[in-house]
Amino acid sequence: MFDRYTITAAPEDLEKYFTLEIVPEYQPCYNASPGRLLPVITNSSPKGISLFYWGLPPSWGKNKSISRKLIYADSNQLTSKITYKNALVSRRCLVPADGIYLWKKVSKKSEIPYRFILNDQKTFLMPGLWDEFDDEESRIVHTFLIITTKAEQTLQSFTMDMPLMLNKENGWKWLDDNLTMDQHLDVLSNVLDEEMGSYPVSSRINKTSYDSPDLIQPSSPVDQFGNYSLFN
């Protein structure tokens, strides 16, 4: 299951690559997980990068089953679910990333974490939907979810779903309010057609509070229990 990614670019590199302004609070993230404040580009503010919560803020995520449903949207349900359909019309966003984490099952209870990156190691854009809510103190809280699709056959030993990925050109089209809903859906069919490389990473990735550059370094294939695996 996809629920972790990386965005490791330095602020100045991200600004230069996307030609956008970035909030000063931005920091590279090596373990982007649900409930964290993470960089997004929205259709309502396409000239800057903001920080929104992925899914729900931690204080709102007591019901984990509900929280889990709010981190991604199946691309096949965007027009059949009214909440997705409304957001598709007026609240679209892009989530910059340069890698995703997936876990490979090697036994009934054992999993090995891997990081997947584009072979050219470029930053890519995951299309998403955003929303805003008033918290108990009447402060506005912004959230986002990522649009997913069925995983490619080569990834199905890791996950059944994966995020859609766009290049910059199609990313800007996704944000364009002048396009129709059908045109936005067409953008989602023009995903990156580039091969991804992968390598095993440290099992420390399993701890969502751990966020350090060593997480993206190649590691021996070790499961969450510290056991080495011969399957790589």
Secondary structure, 3 states (H helix, E strand, C coil): CCCCEEECCCHHHHHHHHCCEECCCCCCEEEECCCCEEEEEECCEEEEEEEEEECCCHHHCCCHHHHHHCCEEEHHHCCCCHHHHHHHHHCEEEEEECEEEEEEECCCCCEEEEEEEECCCCCEEEEEEEEEEECCCCCEEEEEEEEEEECCHHHCCCCCEEECCECHHHHHHHHCCCCCHHHHHHHCCCCCCCCEEEEECCHHHHCCCCCCHHHHCCCCCECCCCCECCCC
